[in-house]
Amino acid sequence: MRLQHLKTHQQTHLPADQRPQCDYSTDKVHKCDHDQCDYSTEYKQNLKTHQQSAR
Ligand SMILES: [Zn+2]
């Protein structure tokens, strides 16, 4: 396994706020606006479901 590949793979295990952001197009990601919540999803429906279940 190449070192750069391993590095990239290990970054996928980091918490969302410590991952390099360049891999993500943030306008495609829907983020939860709850306080203390870092939930985010590519799918708007998933965010709706999350917010409804968190009440
Ligand atoms: Zn939330």
mmCIF file of the protein (N, C-alpha, C, O) and its ligand, coordinates in Angstrom:
data_MODEL
# 
_entry.id   MODEL 
# 
loop_
_entity.id 
_entity.type 
_entity.pdbx_number_of_molecules 
1 polymer     1 
2 non-polymer 1 
# 
_entity_poly.entity_id                      1 
_entity_poly.type                           'polypeptide(L)' 
_entity_poly.nstd_linkage                   no 
_entity_poly.nstd_monomer                   no 
_entity_poly.pdbx_seq_one_letter_code       MRLQHLKTHQQTHLPADQRPQCDYSTDKVHKCDHDQCDYSTEYKQNLKTHQQSAR 
_entity_poly.pdbx_seq_one_letter_code_can   MRLQHLKTHQQTHLPADQRPQCDYSTDKVHKCDHDQCDYSTEYKQNLKTHQQSAR 
_entity_poly.pdbx_strand_id                 A 
# 
loop_
_entity_poly_seq.entity_id 
_entity_poly_seq.num 
_entity_poly_seq.mon_id 
_entity_poly_seq.hetero 
1 1  MET n 
1 2  ARG n 
1 3  LEU n 
1 4  GLN n 
1 5  HIS n 
1 6  LEU n 
1 7  LYS n 
1 8  THR n 
1 9  HIS n 
1 10 GLN n 
1 11 GLN n 
1 12 THR n 
1 13 HIS n 
1 14 LEU n 
1 15 PRO n 
1 16 ALA n 
1 17 ASP n 
1 18 GLN n 
1 19 ARG n 
1 20 PRO n 
1 21 GLN n 
1 22 CYS n 
1 23 ASP n 
1 24 TYR n 
1 25 SER n 
1 26 THR n 
1 27 ASP n 
1 28 LYS n 
1 29 VAL n 
1 30 HIS n 
1 31 LYS n 
1 32 CYS n 
1 33 ASP n 
1 34 HIS n 
1 35 ASP n 
1 36 GLN n 
1 37 CYS n 
1 38 ASP n 
1 39 TYR n 
1 40 SER n 
1 41 THR n 
1 42 GLU n 
1 43 TYR n 
1 44 LYS n 
1 45 GLN n 
1 46 ASN n 
1 47 LEU n 
1 48 LYS n 
1 49 THR n 
1 50 HIS n 
1 51 GLN n 
1 52 GLN n 
1 53 SER n 
1 54 ALA n 
1 55 ARG n 
# 
loop_
_struct_asym.id 
_struct_asym.entity_id 
A 1 
B 2 
# 
loop_
_chem_comp.id 
_chem_comp.type 
_chem_comp.mon_nstd_flag 
ALA 'L-peptide linking' y 
ARG 'L-peptide linking' y 
ASN 'L-peptide linking' y 
ASP 'L-peptide linking' y 
CYS 'L-peptide linking' y 
GLN 'L-peptide linking' y 
GLU 'L-peptide linking' y 
HIS 'L-peptide linking' y 
LEU 'L-peptide linking' y 
LYS 'L-peptide linking' y 
MET 'L-peptide linking' y 
PRO 'L-peptide linking' y 
SER 'L-peptide linking' y 
THR 'L-peptide linking' y 
TYR 'L-peptide linking' y 
VAL 'L-peptide linking' y 
ZN  non-polymer         . 
# 
_pdbx_entity_nonpoly.entity_id   2 
_pdbx_entity_nonpoly.name        ? 
_pdbx_entity_nonpoly.comp_id     ZN 
# 
_pdbx_nonpoly_scheme.asym_id         B 
_pdbx_nonpoly_scheme.entity_id       2 
_pdbx_nonpoly_scheme.mon_id          ZN 
_pdbx_nonpoly_scheme.ndb_seq_num     1 
_pdbx_nonpoly_scheme.pdb_seq_num     101 
_pdbx_nonpoly_scheme.auth_seq_num    101 
_pdbx_nonpoly_scheme.pdb_mon_id      ZN 
_pdbx_nonpoly_scheme.auth_mon_id     ZN 
_pdbx_nonpoly_scheme.pdb_strand_id   A 
_pdbx_nonpoly_scheme.pdb_ins_code    . 
# 
loop_
_atom_site.group_PDB 
_atom_site.id 
_atom_site.type_symbol 
_atom_site.label_atom_id 
_atom_site.label_alt_id 
_atom_site.label_comp_id 
_atom_site.label_asym_id 
_atom_site.label_entity_id 
_atom_site.label_seq_id 
_atom_site.pdbx_PDB_ins_code 
_atom_site.Cartn_x 
_atom_site.Cartn_y 
_atom_site.Cartn_z 
_atom_site.occupancy 
_atom_site.B_iso_or_equiv 
_atom_site.pdbx_formal_charge 
_atom_site.auth_seq_id 
_atom_site.auth_comp_id 
_atom_site.auth_asym_id 
_atom_site.auth_atom_id 
_atom_site.pdbx_PDB_model_num 
ATOM   1   N  N  . MET A 1 1  ? 0.846   -1.202 0.000  1.00 0.00 ? 1   MET A N  1 
ATOM   2   C  CA . MET A 1 1  ? 0.000   0.000  0.000  1.00 0.00 ? 1   MET A CA 1 
ATOM   3   C  C  . MET A 1 1  ? 0.881   1.251  0.000  1.00 0.00 ? 1   MET A C  1 
ATOM   4   O  O  . MET A 1 1  ? 1.806   1.376  0.802  1.00 0.00 ? 1   MET A O  1 
ATOM   5   N  N  . ARG A 1 2  ? 0.583   2.145  -0.889 1.00 0.00 ? 2   ARG A N  1 
ATOM   6   C  CA . ARG A 1 2  ? 1.382   3.367  -0.952 1.00 0.00 ? 2   ARG A CA 1 
ATOM   7   C  C  . ARG A 1 2  ? 1.053   4.269  0.233  1.00 0.00 ? 2   ARG A C  1 
ATOM   8   O  O  . ARG A 1 2  ? -0.080  4.323  0.712  1.00 0.00 ? 2   ARG A O  1 
ATOM   9   N  N  . LEU A 1 3  ? 2.084   4.971  0.683  1.00 0.00 ? 3   LEU A N  1 
ATOM   10  C  CA . LEU A 1 3  ? 1.936   5.788  1.885  1.00 0.00 ? 3   LEU A CA 1 
ATOM   11  C  C  . LEU A 1 3  ? 0.840   6.840  1.704  1.00 0.00 ? 3   LEU A C  1 
ATOM   12  O  O  . LEU A 1 3  ? 0.033   7.058  2.609  1.00 0.00 ? 3   LEU A O  1 
ATOM   13  N  N  . GLN A 1 4  ? 0.809   7.476  0.567  1.00 0.00 ? 4   GLN A N  1 
ATOM   14  C  CA . GLN A 1 4  ? -0.198  8.526  0.365  1.00 0.00 ? 4   GLN A CA 1 
ATOM   15  C  C  . GLN A 1 4  ? -1.600  7.939  0.426  1.00 0.00 ? 4   GLN A C  1 
ATOM   16  O  O  . GLN A 1 4  ? -2.526  8.563  0.944  1.00 0.00 ? 4   GLN A O  1 
ATOM   17  N  N  . HIS A 1 5  ? -1.742  6.742  -0.106 1.00 0.00 ? 5   HIS A N  1 
ATOM   18  C  CA . HIS A 1 5  ? -3.055  6.106  -0.072 1.00 0.00 ? 5   HIS A CA 1 
ATOM   19  C  C  . HIS A 1 5  ? -3.466  5.809  1.369  1.00 0.00 ? 5   HIS A C  1 
ATOM   20  O  O  . HIS A 1 5  ? -4.614  6.028  1.755  1.00 0.00 ? 5   HIS A O  1 
ATOM   21  N  N  . LEU A 1 6  ? -2.521  5.313  2.155  1.00 0.00 ? 6   LEU A N  1 
ATOM   22  C  CA . LEU A 1 6  ? -2.805  5.013  3.559  1.00 0.00 ? 6   LEU A CA 1 
ATOM   23  C  C  . LEU A 1 6  ? -3.203  6.279  4.298  1.00 0.00 ? 6   LEU A C  1 
ATOM   24  O  O  . LEU A 1 6  ? -4.149  6.278  5.085  1.00 0.00 ? 6   LEU A O  1 
ATOM   25  N  N  . LYS A 1 7  ? -2.484  7.347  4.043  1.00 0.00 ? 7   LYS A N  1 
ATOM   26  C  CA . LYS A 1 7  ? -2.800  8.628  4.683  1.00 0.00 ? 7   LYS A CA 1 
ATOM   27  C  C  . LYS A 1 7  ? -4.229  9.050  4.343  1.00 0.00 ? 7   LYS A C  1 
ATOM   28  O  O  . LYS A 1 7  ? -4.999  9.441  5.220  1.00 0.00 ? 7   LYS A O  1 
ATOM   29  N  N  . THR A 1 8  ? -4.563  8.966  3.083  1.00 0.00 ? 8   THR A N  1 
ATOM   30  C  CA . THR A 1 8  ? -5.902  9.360  2.641  1.00 0.00 ? 8   THR A CA 1 
ATOM   31  C  C  . THR A 1 8  ? -6.956  8.495  3.297  1.00 0.00 ? 8   THR A C  1 
ATOM   32  O  O  . THR A 1 8  ? -8.012  8.976  3.708  1.00 0.00 ? 8   THR A O  1 
ATOM   33  N  N  . HIS A 1 9  ? -6.650  7.197  3.389  1.00 0.00 ? 9   HIS A N  1 
ATOM   34  C  CA . HIS A 1 9  ? -7.603  6.287  4.014  1.00 0.00 ? 9   HIS A CA 1 
ATOM   35  C  C  . HIS A 1 9  ? -7.790  6.609  5.492  1.00 0.00 ? 9   HIS A C  1 
ATOM   36  O  O  . HIS A 1 9  ? -8.915  6.600  5.992  1.00 0.00 ? 9   HIS A O  1 
ATOM   37  N  N  . GLN A 1 10 ? -6.705  6.891  6.185  1.00 0.00 ? 10  GLN A N  1 
ATOM   38  C  CA . GLN A 1 10 ? -6.801  7.175  7.626  1.00 0.00 ? 10  GLN A CA 1 
ATOM   39  C  C  . GLN A 1 10 ? -7.630  8.429  7.876  1.00 0.00 ? 10  GLN A C  1 
ATOM   40  O  O  . GLN A 1 10 ? -8.302  8.541  8.901  1.00 0.00 ? 10  GLN A O  1 
ATOM   41  N  N  . GLN A 1 11 ? -7.581  9.366  6.943  1.00 0.00 ? 11  GLN A N  1 
ATOM   42  C  CA . GLN A 1 11 ? -8.344  10.598 7.138  1.00 0.00 ? 11  GLN A CA 1 
ATOM   43  C  C  . GLN A 1 11 ? -9.841  10.329 7.137  1.00 0.00 ? 11  GLN A C  1 
ATOM   44  O  O  . GLN A 1 11 ? -10.606 11.108 7.705  1.00 0.00 ? 11  GLN A O  1 
ATOM   45  N  N  . THR A 1 12 ? -10.268 9.248  6.512  1.00 0.00 ? 12  THR A N  1 
ATOM   46  C  CA . THR A 1 12 ? -11.693 8.942  6.519  1.00 0.00 ? 12  THR A CA 1 
ATOM   47  C  C  . THR A 1 12 ? -12.177 8.541  7.899  1.00 0.00 ? 12  THR A C  1 
ATOM   48  O  O  . THR A 1 12 ? -13.382 8.530  8.153  1.00 0.00 ? 12  THR A O  1 
ATOM   49  N  N  . HIS A 1 13 ? -11.249 8.208  8.801  1.00 0.00 ? 13  HIS A N  1 
ATOM   50  C  CA . HIS A 1 13 ? -11.630 7.833  10.157 1.00 0.00 ? 13  HIS A CA 1 
ATOM   51  C  C  . HIS A 1 13 ? -11.697 9.025  11.102 1.00 0.00 ? 13  HIS A C  1 
ATOM   52  O  O  . HIS A 1 13 ? -12.141 8.891  12.243 1.00 0.00 ? 13  HIS A O  1 
ATOM   53  N  N  . LEU A 1 14 ? -11.263 10.179 10.639 1.00 0.00 ? 14  LEU A N  1 
ATOM   54  C  CA . LEU A 1 14 ? -11.287 11.354 11.497 1.00 0.00 ? 14  LEU A CA 1 
ATOM   55  C  C  . LEU A 1 14 ? -12.716 11.859 11.673 1.00 0.00 ? 14  LEU A C  1 
ATOM   56  O  O  . LEU A 1 14 ? -13.565 11.639 10.809 1.00 0.00 ? 14  LEU A O  1 
ATOM   57  N  N  . PRO A 1 15 ? -12.981 12.534 12.788 1.00 0.00 ? 15  PRO A N  1 
ATOM   58  C  CA . PRO A 1 15 ? -14.273 13.207 12.930 1.00 0.00 ? 15  PRO A CA 1 
ATOM   59  C  C  . PRO A 1 15 ? -14.475 14.195 11.790 1.00 0.00 ? 15  PRO A C  1 
ATOM   60  O  O  . PRO A 1 15 ? -13.513 14.717 11.226 1.00 0.00 ? 15  PRO A O  1 
ATOM   61  N  N  . ALA A 1 16 ? -15.740 14.443 11.459 1.00 0.00 ? 16  ALA A N  1 
ATOM   62  C  CA . ALA A 1 16 ? -16.052 15.228 10.262 1.00 0.00 ? 16  ALA A CA 1 
ATOM   63  C  C  . ALA A 1 16 ? -15.368 16.586 10.252 1.00 0.00 ? 16  ALA A C  1 
ATOM   64  O  O  . ALA A 1 16 ? -14.954 17.070 9.198  1.00 0.00 ? 16  ALA A O  1 
ATOM   65  N  N  . ASP A 1 17 ? -15.250 17.207 11.435 1.00 0.00 ? 17  ASP A N  1 
ATOM   66  C  CA . ASP A 1 17 ? -14.692 18.559 11.454 1.00 0.00 ? 17  ASP A CA 1 
ATOM   67  C  C  . ASP A 1 17 ? -13.169 18.571 11.366 1.00 0.00 ? 17  ASP A C  1 
ATOM   68  O  O  . ASP A 1 17 ? -12.566 19.642 11.289 1.00 0.00 ? 17  ASP A O  1 
ATOM   69  N  N  . GLN A 1 18 ? -12.536 17.391 11.375 1.00 0.00 ? 18  GLN A N  1 
ATOM   70  C  CA . GLN A 1 18 ? -11.080 17.351 11.228 1.00 0.00 ? 18  GLN A CA 1 
ATOM   71  C  C  . GLN A 1 18 ? -10.656 16.834 9.863  1.00 0.00 ? 18  GLN A C  1 
ATOM   72  O  O  . GLN A 1 18 ? -9.465  16.811 9.553  1.00 0.00 ? 18  GLN A O  1 
ATOM   73  N  N  . ARG A 1 19 ? -11.603 16.424 9.054  1.00 0.00 ? 19  ARG A N  1 
ATOM   74  C  CA . ARG A 1 19 ? -11.262 15.959 7.714  1.00 0.00 ? 19  ARG A CA 1 
ATOM   75  C  C  . ARG A 1 19 ? -10.920 17.130 6.810  1.00 0.00 ? 19  ARG A C  1 
ATOM   76  O  O  . ARG A 1 19 ? -11.443 18.231 6.982  1.00 0.00 ? 19  ARG A O  1 
ATOM   77  N  N  . PRO A 1 20 ? -10.053 16.892 5.864  1.00 0.00 ? 20  PRO A N  1 
ATOM   78  C  CA . PRO A 1 20 ? -9.805  17.953 4.882  1.00 0.00 ? 20  PRO A CA 1 
ATOM   79  C  C  . PRO A 1 20 ? -11.078 18.258 4.114  1.00 0.00 ? 20  PRO A C  1 
ATOM   80  O  O  . PRO A 1 20 ? -11.747 17.350 3.621  1.00 0.00 ? 20  PRO A O  1 
ATOM   81  N  N  . GLN A 1 21 ? -11.404 19.510 4.014  1.00 0.00 ? 21  GLN A N  1 
ATOM   82  C  CA . GLN A 1 21 ? -12.693 19.881 3.446  1.00 0.00 ? 21  GLN A CA 1 
ATOM   83  C  C  . GLN A 1 21 ? -12.691 19.851 1.924  1.00 0.00 ? 21  GLN A C  1 
ATOM   84  O  O  . GLN A 1 21 ? -13.753 19.860 1.302  1.00 0.00 ? 21  GLN A O  1 
ATOM   85  N  N  . CYS A 1 22 ? -11.502 19.815 1.320  1.00 0.00 ? 22  CYS A N  1 
ATOM   86  C  CA . CYS A 1 22 ? -11.429 19.957 -0.133 1.00 0.00 ? 22  CYS A CA 1 
ATOM   87  C  C  . CYS A 1 22 ? -12.088 18.788 -0.853 1.00 0.00 ? 22  CYS A C  1 
ATOM   88  O  O  . CYS A 1 22 ? -12.448 18.919 -2.023 1.00 0.00 ? 22  CYS A O  1 
ATOM   89  N  N  . ASP A 1 23 ? -12.253 17.658 -0.192 1.00 0.00 ? 23  ASP A N  1 
ATOM   90  C  CA . ASP A 1 23 ? -12.873 16.513 -0.834 1.00 0.00 ? 23  ASP A CA 1 
ATOM   91  C  C  . ASP A 1 23 ? -14.387 16.678 -0.961 1.00 0.00 ? 23  ASP A C  1 
ATOM   92  O  O  . ASP A 1 23 ? -15.036 15.928 -1.690 1.00 0.00 ? 23  ASP A O  1 
ATOM   93  N  N  . TYR A 1 24 ? -14.930 17.629 -0.275 1.00 0.00 ? 24  TYR A N  1 
ATOM   94  C  CA . TYR A 1 24 ? -16.370 17.743 -0.204 1.00 0.00 ? 24  TYR A CA 1 
ATOM   95  C  C  . TYR A 1 24 ? -16.849 19.037 -0.854 1.00 0.00 ? 24  TYR A C  1 
ATOM   96  O  O  . TYR A 1 24 ? -16.310 20.113 -0.593 1.00 0.00 ? 24  TYR A O  1 
ATOM   97  N  N  . SER A 1 25 ? -17.834 18.924 -1.674 1.00 0.00 ? 25  SER A N  1 
ATOM   98  C  CA . SER A 1 25 ? -18.472 20.132 -2.180 1.00 0.00 ? 25  SER A CA 1 
ATOM   99  C  C  . SER A 1 25 ? -19.560 20.497 -1.192 1.00 0.00 ? 25  SER A C  1 
ATOM   100 O  O  . SER A 1 25 ? -20.628 19.886 -1.170 1.00 0.00 ? 25  SER A O  1 
ATOM   101 N  N  . THR A 1 26 ? -19.279 21.497 -0.376 1.00 0.00 ? 26  THR A N  1 
ATOM   102 C  CA . THR A 1 26 ? -20.131 21.767 0.782  1.00 0.00 ? 26  THR A CA 1 
ATOM   103 C  C  . THR A 1 26 ? -21.532 22.195 0.382  1.00 0.00 ? 26  THR A C  1 
ATOM   104 O  O  . THR A 1 26 ? -22.467 22.045 1.168  1.00 0.00 ? 26  THR A O  1 
ATOM   105 N  N  . ASP A 1 27 ? -21.695 22.722 -0.818 1.00 0.00 ? 27  ASP A N  1 
ATOM   106 C  CA . ASP A 1 27 ? -23.042 23.141 -1.187 1.00 0.00 ? 27  ASP A CA 1 
ATOM   107 C  C  . ASP A 1 27 ? -23.919 21.940 -1.548 1.00 0.00 ? 27  ASP A C  1 
ATOM   108 O  O  . ASP A 1 27 ? -25.130 22.071 -1.729 1.00 0.00 ? 27  ASP A O  1 
ATOM   109 N  N  . LYS A 1 28 ? -23.289 20.781 -1.646 1.00 0.00 ? 28  LYS A N  1 
ATOM   110 C  CA . LYS A 1 28 ? -24.055 19.568 -1.928 1.00 0.00 ? 28  LYS A CA 1 
ATOM   111 C  C  . LYS A 1 28 ? -24.471 18.865 -0.632 1.00 0.00 ? 28  LYS A C  1 
ATOM   112 O  O  . LYS A 1 28 ? -25.300 17.956 -0.636 1.00 0.00 ? 28  LYS A O  1 
ATOM   113 N  N  . VAL A 1 29 ? -23.868 19.314 0.478  1.00 0.00 ? 29  VAL A N  1 
ATOM   114 C  CA . VAL A 1 29 ? -24.110 18.658 1.757  1.00 0.00 ? 29  VAL A CA 1 
ATOM   115 C  C  . VAL A 1 29 ? -25.108 19.465 2.569  1.00 0.00 ? 29  VAL A C  1 
ATOM   116 O  O  . VAL A 1 29 ? -24.980 20.681 2.713  1.00 0.00 ? 29  VAL A O  1 
ATOM   117 N  N  . HIS A 1 30 ? -26.085 18.780 3.087  1.00 0.00 ? 30  HIS A N  1 
ATOM   118 C  CA . HIS A 1 30 ? -27.072 19.428 3.945  1.00 0.00 ? 30  HIS A CA 1 
ATOM   119 C  C  . HIS A 1 30 ? -26.671 19.203 5.389  1.00 0.00 ? 30  HIS A C  1 
ATOM   120 O  O  . HIS A 1 30 ? -26.554 18.063 5.840  1.00 0.00 ? 30  HIS A O  1 
ATOM   121 N  N  . LYS A 1 31 ? -26.462 20.291 6.112  1.00 0.00 ? 31  LYS A N  1 
ATOM   122 C  CA . LYS A 1 31 ? -26.017 20.165 7.498  1.00 0.00 ? 31  LYS A CA 1 
ATOM   123 C  C  . LYS A 1 31 ? -27.160 20.461 8.450  1.00 0.00 ? 31  LYS A C  1 
ATOM   124 O  O  . LYS A 1 31 ? -27.997 21.333 8.213  1.00 0.00 ? 31  LYS A O  1 
ATOM   125 N  N  . CYS A 1 32 ? -27.163 19.704 9.531  1.00 0.00 ? 32  CYS A N  1 
ATOM   126 C  CA . CYS A 1 32 ? -28.157 19.927 10.568 1.00 0.00 ? 32  CYS A CA 1 
ATOM   127 C  C  . CYS A 1 32 ? -27.855 21.236 11.280 1.00 0.00 ? 32  CYS A C  1 
ATOM   128 O  O  . CYS A 1 32 ? -26.692 21.561 11.520 1.00 0.00 ? 32  CYS A O  1 
ATOM   129 N  N  . ASP A 1 33 ? -28.886 21.980 11.615 1.00 0.00 ? 33  ASP A N  1 
ATOM   130 C  CA . ASP A 1 33 ? -28.666 23.257 12.294 1.00 0.00 ? 33  ASP A CA 1 
ATOM   131 C  C  . ASP A 1 33 ? -28.975 23.186 13.788 1.00 0.00 ? 33  ASP A C  1 
ATOM   132 O  O  . ASP A 1 33 ? -29.077 24.222 14.446 1.00 0.00 ? 33  ASP A O  1 
ATOM   133 N  N  . HIS A 1 34 ? -29.124 21.989 14.325 1.00 0.00 ? 34  HIS A N  1 
ATOM   134 C  CA . HIS A 1 34 ? -29.242 21.852 15.773 1.00 0.00 ? 34  HIS A CA 1 
ATOM   135 C  C  . HIS A 1 34 ? -27.970 22.340 16.448 1.00 0.00 ? 34  HIS A C  1 
ATOM   136 O  O  . HIS A 1 34 ? -26.880 22.208 15.892 1.00 0.00 ? 34  HIS A O  1 
ATOM   137 N  N  . ASP A 1 35 ? -28.104 22.903 17.643 1.00 0.00 ? 35  ASP A N  1 
ATOM   138 C  CA . ASP A 1 35 ? -26.927 23.181 18.460 1.00 0.00 ? 35  ASP A CA 1 
ATOM   139 C  C  . ASP A 1 35 ? -26.264 21.855 18.808 1.00 0.00 ? 35  ASP A C  1 
ATOM   140 O  O  . ASP A 1 35 ? -26.945 20.855 19.035 1.00 0.00 ? 35  ASP A O  1 
ATOM   141 N  N  . GLN A 1 36 ? -24.937 21.850 18.849 1.00 0.00 ? 36  GLN A N  1 
ATOM   142 C  CA . GLN A 1 36 ? -24.175 20.677 19.293 1.00 0.00 ? 36  GLN A CA 1 
ATOM   143 C  C  . GLN A 1 36 ? -24.323 19.489 18.358 1.00 0.00 ? 36  GLN A C  1 
ATOM   144 O  O  . GLN A 1 36 ? -23.986 18.368 18.738 1.00 0.00 ? 36  GLN A O  1 
ATOM   145 N  N  . CYS A 1 37 ? -24.804 19.698 17.180 1.00 0.00 ? 37  CYS A N  1 
ATOM   146 C  CA . CYS A 1 37 ? -25.029 18.583 16.270 1.00 0.00 ? 37  CYS A CA 1 
ATOM   147 C  C  . CYS A 1 37 ? -24.227 18.807 14.997 1.00 0.00 ? 37  CYS A C  1 
ATOM   148 O  O  . CYS A 1 37 ? -24.340 19.854 14.358 1.00 0.00 ? 37  CYS A O  1 
ATOM   149 N  N  . ASP A 1 38 ? -23.408 17.810 14.630 1.00 0.00 ? 38  ASP A N  1 
ATOM   150 C  CA . ASP A 1 38 ? -22.621 17.971 13.400 1.00 0.00 ? 38  ASP A CA 1 
ATOM   151 C  C  . ASP A 1 38 ? -23.086 17.005 12.317 1.00 0.00 ? 38  ASP A C  1 
ATOM   152 O  O  . ASP A 1 38 ? -22.324 16.654 11.415 1.00 0.00 ? 38  ASP A O  1 
ATOM   153 N  N  . TYR A 1 39 ? -24.313 16.588 12.412 1.00 0.00 ? 39  TYR A N  1 
ATOM   154 C  CA . TYR A 1 39 ? -24.861 15.703 11.393 1.00 0.00 ? 39  TYR A CA 1 
ATOM   155 C  C  . TYR A 1 39 ? -24.895 16.411 10.040 1.00 0.00 ? 39  TYR A C  1 
ATOM   156 O  O  . TYR A 1 39 ? -25.281 17.575 9.930  1.00 0.00 ? 39  TYR A O  1 
ATOM   157 N  N  . SER A 1 40 ? -24.477 15.669 9.018  1.00 0.00 ? 40  SER A N  1 
ATOM   158 C  CA . SER A 1 40 ? -24.614 16.216 7.671  1.00 0.00 ? 40  SER A CA 1 
ATOM   159 C  C  . SER A 1 40 ? -24.832 15.072 6.693  1.00 0.00 ? 40  SER A C  1 
ATOM   160 O  O  . SER A 1 40 ? -24.397 13.945 6.933  1.00 0.00 ? 40  SER A O  1 
ATOM   161 N  N  . THR A 1 41 ? -25.495 15.362 5.612  1.00 0.00 ? 41  THR A N  1 
ATOM   162 C  CA . THR A 1 41 ? -25.820 14.324 4.644  1.00 0.00 ? 41  THR A CA 1 
ATOM   163 C  C  . THR A 1 41 ? -25.896 14.915 3.245  1.00 0.00 ? 41  THR A C  1 
ATOM   164 O  O  . THR A 1 41 ? -26.152 16.106 3.069  1.00 0.00 ? 41  THR A O  1 
ATOM   165 N  N  . GLU A 1 42 ? -25.674 14.076 2.275  1.00 0.00 ? 42  GLU A N  1 
ATOM   166 C  CA . GLU A 1 42 ? -25.807 14.525 0.893  1.00 0.00 ? 42  GLU A CA 1 
ATOM   167 C  C  . GLU A 1 42 ? -27.262 14.641 0.494  1.00 0.00 ? 42  GLU A C  1 
ATOM   168 O  O  . GLU A 1 42 ? -27.598 15.308 -0.485 1.00 0.00 ? 42  GLU A O  1 
ATOM   169 N  N  . TYR A 1 43 ? -28.121 13.992 1.254  1.00 0.00 ? 43  TYR A N  1 
ATOM   170 C  CA . TYR A 1 43 ? -29.512 13.886 0.835  1.00 0.00 ? 43  TYR A CA 1 
ATOM   171 C  C  . TYR A 1 43 ? -30.421 14.708 1.731  1.00 0.00 ? 43  TYR A C  1 
ATOM   172 O  O  . TYR A 1 43 ? -30.432 14.543 2.951  1.00 0.00 ? 43  TYR A O  1 
ATOM   173 N  N  . LYS A 1 44 ? -31.167 15.576 1.122  1.00 0.00 ? 44  LYS A N  1 
ATOM   174 C  CA . LYS A 1 44 ? -32.038 16.463 1.879  1.00 0.00 ? 44  LYS A CA 1 
ATOM   175 C  C  . LYS A 1 44 ? -33.066 15.667 2.671  1.00 0.00 ? 44  LYS A C  1 
ATOM   176 O  O  . LYS A 1 44 ? -33.421 16.041 3.789  1.00 0.00 ? 44  LYS A O  1 
ATOM   177 N  N  . GLN A 1 45 ? -33.538 14.576 2.097  1.00 0.00 ? 45  GLN A N  1 
ATOM   178 C  CA . GLN A 1 45 ? -34.543 13.753 2.775  1.00 0.00 ? 45  GLN A CA 1 
ATOM   179 C  C  . GLN A 1 45 ? -33.973 13.170 4.064  1.00 0.00 ? 45  GLN A C  1 
ATOM   180 O  O  . GLN A 1 45 ? -34.674 13.080 5.073  1.00 0.00 ? 45  GLN A O  1 
ATOM   181 N  N  . ASN A 1 46 ? -32.697 12.773 4.030  1.00 0.00 ? 46  ASN A N  1 
ATOM   182 C  CA . ASN A 1 46 ? -32.069 12.231 5.234  1.00 0.00 ? 46  ASN A CA 1 
ATOM   183 C  C  . ASN A 1 46 ? -32.005 13.274 6.333  1.00 0.00 ? 46  ASN A C  1 
ATOM   184 O  O  . ASN A 1 46 ? -32.207 12.962 7.507  1.00 0.00 ? 46  ASN A O  1 
ATOM   185 N  N  . LEU A 1 47 ? -31.726 14.506 5.958  1.00 0.00 ? 47  LEU A N  1 
ATOM   186 C  CA . LEU A 1 47 ? -31.674 15.581 6.954  1.00 0.00 ? 47  LEU A CA 1 
ATOM   187 C  C  . LEU A 1 47 ? -33.044 15.799 7.570  1.00 0.00 ? 47  LEU A C  1 
ATOM   188 O  O  . LEU A 1 47 ? -33.169 15.976 8.782  1.00 0.00 ? 47  LEU A O  1 
ATOM   189 N  N  . LYS A 1 48 ? -34.065 15.787 6.735  1.00 0.00 ? 48  LYS A N  1 
ATOM   190 C  CA . LYS A 1 48 ? -35.434 15.933 7.247  1.00 0.00 ? 48  LYS A CA 1 
ATOM   191 C  C  . LYS A 1 48 ? -35.746 14.829 8.256  1.00 0.00 ? 48  LYS A C  1 
ATOM   192 O  O  . LYS A 1 48 ? -36.259 15.090 9.344  1.00 0.00 ? 48  LYS A O  1 
ATOM   193 N  N  . THR A 1 49 ? -35.431 13.604 7.879  1.00 0.00 ? 49  THR A N  1 
ATOM   194 C  CA . THR A 1 49 ? -35.690 12.469 8.759  1.00 0.00 ? 49  THR A CA 1 
ATOM   195 C  C  . THR A 1 49 ? -34.923 12.611 10.060 1.00 0.00 ? 49  THR A C  1 
ATOM   196 O  O  . THR A 1 49 ? -35.461 12.355 11.137 1.00 0.00 ? 49  THR A O  1 
ATOM   197 N  N  . HIS A 1 50 ? -33.658 13.024 9.959  1.00 0.00 ? 50  HIS A N  1 
ATOM   198 C  CA . HIS A 1 50 ? -32.835 13.210 11.150 1.00 0.00 ? 50  HIS A CA 1 
ATOM   199 C  C  . HIS A 1 50 ? -33.436 14.250 12.066 1.00 0.00 ? 50  HIS A C  1 
ATOM   200 O  O  . HIS A 1 50 ? -33.537 14.035 13.274 1.00 0.00 ? 50  HIS A O  1 
ATOM   201 N  N  . GLN A 1 51 ? -33.833 15.372 11.506 1.00 0.00 ? 51  GLN A N  1 
ATOM   202 C  CA . GLN A 1 51 ? -34.343 16.452 12.333 1.00 0.00 ? 51  GLN A CA 1 
ATOM   203 C  C  . GLN A 1 51 ? -35.673 16.084 12.977 1.00 0.00 ? 51  GLN A C  1 
ATOM   204 O  O  . GLN A 1 51 ? -35.964 16.510 14.095 1.00 0.00 ? 51  GLN A O  1 
ATOM   205 N  N  . GLN A 1 52 ? -36.464 15.306 12.286 1.00 0.00 ? 52  GLN A N  1 
ATOM   206 C  CA . GLN A 1 52 ? -37.737 14.893 12.860 1.00 0.00 ? 52  GLN A CA 1 
ATOM   207 C  C  . GLN A 1 52 ? -37.533 13.890 14.000 1.00 0.00 ? 52  GLN A C  1 
ATOM   208 O  O  . GLN A 1 52 ? -38.241 13.921 15.006 1.00 0.00 ? 52  GLN A O  1 
ATOM   209 N  N  . SER A 1 53 ? -36.539 12.993 13.820 1.00 0.00 ? 53  SER A N  1 
ATOM   210 C  CA . SER A 1 53 ? -36.312 11.977 14.844 1.00 0.00 ? 53  SER A CA 1 
ATOM   211 C  C  . SER A 1 53 ? -35.597 12.543 16.059 1.00 0.00 ? 53  SER A C  1 
ATOM   212 O  O  . SER A 1 53 ? -35.613 11.923 17.122 1.00 0.00 ? 53  SER A O  1 
ATOM   213 N  N  . ALA A 1 54 ? -34.971 13.705 15.928 1.00 0.00 ? 54  ALA A N  1 
ATOM   214 C  CA . ALA A 1 54 ? -34.185 14.277 17.024 1.00 0.00 ? 54  ALA A CA 1 
ATOM   215 C  C  . ALA A 1 54 ? -35.030 15.104 17.971 1.00 0.00 ? 54  ALA A C  1 
ATOM   216 O  O  . ALA A 1 54 ? -34.550 15.492 19.036 1.00 0.00 ? 54  ALA A O  1 
ATOM   217 N  N  . ARG A 1 55 ? -36.231 15.374 17.628 1.00 0.00 ? 55  ARG A N  1 
ATOM   218 C  CA . ARG A 1 55 ? -37.093 16.159 18.509 1.00 0.00 ? 55  ARG A CA 1 
ATOM   219 C  C  . ARG A 1 55 ? -37.393 15.433 19.816 1.00 0.00 ? 55  ARG A C  1 
ATOM   220 O  O  . ARG A 1 55 ? -38.108 15.963 20.667 1.00 0.00 ? 55  ARG A O  1 
HETATM 221 ZN ZN . ZN  B 2 .  ? -29.233 17.244 14.431 1.00 0.00 2 101 ZN  A ZN 1 
# 
